[in-house]
């Protein structure tokens, strides 16, 4: 068949009248499998290559990240890269994917009671660490994939803002060629259990992954989902690939090369608990669903027309302006907005809280400050290195006595610390440059101590909160005029560990 599988997946994505379908059941690729077991399978779009981790492969020499051999099947010669499994040495290694000139892979090491995850790149014998800001993985496992065009990596790891154990994260390549920080793909995909071995189809919208958090045939089952907009947090309901692939064993590492009739994956069924590489043929003619859907202009989720008199809140990342999967709390009522969109019928004068995992929550009053139509609500990330000004933590002039109401914003800091138990913060106090510089430092330190004392009084460990006063030494605005000088009188916190 050689027809485009991506074209089929685009039909699934845009028209919802087709499904991913297979002929028969999966069977082993005997020439690739060994008694040691295989896992973390990836295929190359650039050349006839395949890579996987050998589950009992031991540790390779540092100069030999993987072994290479050539294997013939289907009258084609495949270059096979075998990565060693380091589990016996408290670590692991797994391929992510190929570029034209090299291969990306995960490396997890264990030291002093902690796991450390990295992404590395090997090309023409030169090995380097891929710089991903604030990347942190607490799990002994890390898997991932890279898109066909090299613009996106999707990683499975356990960070501080996971919904459970390993979650799926998107890492985007920026215009200058560097990589942005990893961002959680949201609760529509990630569960309190494990989501691993992602594979992004060539359309950059259809995502396959394995999870043990959605029921199914056995332990890990393979699912697919379709991205609904550019937020990377709004997905179609994940769909099980079905009993032709999924068994009572564990199925992971699904992947295919566009235009090839075969899909490949790993299964532990009938393999003594270790993985075997399997393959299954795509169905050449995929029947449409019984209910035909009339083609309509495509509208991205969250951009549907609304009543012009409705108040719309859109929760976004304060730095990137990307929509966030968020929760809105009004009294005892909670609402979930997968794409960060909430509609409110009236300005009732009530307080609402908007929160997203890994961000400082924000409390708003439903009053005349909001307008009909869309209101963007930016939330500040609490990733390591973030510095957030507490605009509503105020003090009586010349003293360390907090103005009544300041505790509301400090309560949000307490909430972040409770929701992210590994975060440690540094409270930083600042003044303007008027008056005695020494007294300004002393005043800023006293104010930091007051803010810290309140946070600790809410049950937060003193080990997680430190503080320092800087006086007027770190202005963020001009001290020439009062309207800008007042911006320098502030309390902020920096995330020093996440």
ABEGO torsion letter per residue (X at the ends): XGBBAAAAAAAAAAAGABBBBBBEBBBBBAAABBAAEBBGBBBBAABBBBBBBBAAAEBBBAABABBBBBBBBGGBBBBBBBBBBAAAAGBBBBBAEBBAABBBBBBBBBBGGBBBBBBBBBBGGBBBBBBBBGBBBABABBBEBBBAAGABBBBBBBBAABABBBBBBBBBBBAAGBBBBBBBAEAAABBABBBBGBBBBAAGABBBBBBAAAEEABBBBBBBBBBABAAGABBBBBBBAEAAABBABBBBGBBBBBGBABBBBBBABGAGGBBBBBBBBBBABBBBBABBBBBBBBBBBGABBBBAABBBBBBBBAAAGBBBBBBBBBEABBBBBAAGBBBBABBAGBBBBBBBBGBBBBBBBBBAABBBEBBBBBBBBABBGBBBBBAABBBBBGBABBBBGAAAAAAAAAAAAAABAABBBBBBBBBBABEBAAAAAAAAAAAAAAAAAAAAAAGBBAAABBBBBAEAABBABBAABAAAAAAABBBBBBBABX
